[in-house]
Amino acid sequence: MSFRYTVTLTFNDHATAEEWLVWMCNEHAAQVVDAGALSAEIIKIDGELARCEARYSFASRTDFERYVRDHAPRLREEGLRHFSTSRGIQYERSCGEVVARMPLT
């Protein structure tokens, strides 16, 4: 089965969230795909809080672990240079194995 990795960000303001969305769509998400993800989705979460998610699909946990070992440190460092926690941004990461998909394809 495939593997998913999600990064959820909560911003202090909508302007920073919009800046992050532009950077993700024009740069960072493609770099993660180039580093081993099968695909990326960038989500602007509905609601009053400025929240977004980056959702990545990997072929397997092994491919994700390779990404974490070989590429994530550099890409995370780059992301924090642009969008550090000192700007009031909170990061949350989660990951897991896909156990079912509907409809089956």
N, C-alpha and C positions, 0 to 999 in steps of 0.2 A: 504494500500500500504506500501511498505518497505521504509526505510530511509537510506540515504547515508551520510557518514562523510568522508571528505578528508582533509589531511594535506599535504601541498606542502612546500618543503624546497628548498632553493637556497643556495648553498655552495660557498665559496671563491675559492675552489680548488677541483679537481676531486678525489684526494686521500681521502679527508674527506668524500666525497659522497660515495666512495666505502666502507669506514669503516662503515658508517651509513647503507648501504645496507646489509652488513654482519650481523650487530647487529639486524636490523629489521627482516631479514629472519630467523635468528637463535634464537631470543629471543622475541623481543617486539611485533611483530604482533600476535604471538600465545598468548601472555598475554592479548591482547585486545580481541581476540576471546574468551579466557577463561573468560573474564570479561563481556561478553554479546553480542559481535558482532557475526553475522552469518558467516561472511567470511572476509578475508583481501586480498588485492592485493597490491603488491609493484611494482611501476613503475619507471623506469629510463627514464627520458624524453629526447628525441633526441634534439640535438642542441649544440651550443658552450658552453652555460652556464652549470654548474654542477647543475642540478635540478632533484628532485625525488618527487614522491607522494606516500602516503599511503592511500588507499581507503578501507573503511570499510562499510559493509552492516549490518544494523540492521533490525529486523522484524518490528519495529514501532518507531515513535518518542518517545513514552513512554519508550521503551527499551533503546533508545539512552540517554534520559534524566536520566534514572537510572544509566547508565554507567558513565555519566558526574558527577552525584552526588556521587556515591559510589566508583568509581575506577579511573576516569581520573586524579584527583589531584595527587594521588600516582604515577601513570604511567608517567604523564607529568614531575613530579619532577625527577624521575629516568632518563627519556630521557634527561632532561636538565643537569643532572650531567655528562652524557657522551658527549652530543652535545649542549653545551651552546651557547648562542648568542655571547659570547665573542670570540668564534672561527670563527666568521664571518658568522654564519648561520642565515638565515632569515626564519621565519615560517609564514605560512598563513593557516588558517583553514576555511573551508566552509562546509555547510551541507544543506540537503534538502530532501524533500519527492519525491520519484519516482512516476511520474504521468502516465507513459506509459512505456511499454517494448515491443520490437519487436524482434523476433516473440513472440507471446503470448505463454507461457508455463504453 
